Amino acid sequence: MMMKSMYNTQMMSHGASAPCANAASSCAQAATMQSAHIALIMDAILMASIIICALIRFLLVRLSILVVAILVLVLLVMKNPHTPKMRRTAPLF
C-alpha cells in the first residue's frame, strides 16, 4: 500500500507539468528548439545574401570587360580611316 501511495503522489506532482499537459510552448526545450530554428533561418538568409552579392560582383566584372572590349573595337575602327568603304570612294591619284 505504501508503494502505491508513493507512486500516486509522484504522478500527481507531475500531472500539471508542461510535458504532461502538452504545453510545449512553455517548456524550455521548445524555446531552445525555436531559437535553433531562428538561427537556421538567419543562417540561410546570410548565406543567400553572400551568394547574391558574389553573383552581382561577378556579373559587374563581366559587364565591365564587355564594355571595355566594345570601346576598344570602336576606337580601333575610328582610328583606321582606310576602311574598305572609304577606299571605294577615294579618288585615284
Secondary structure as UniProt FT lines:
FT   HELIX           2..13
FT   TURN            15..16
FT   TURN            18..22
FT   HELIX           24..26
FT   HELIX           28..79
FT   HELIX           84..89
//
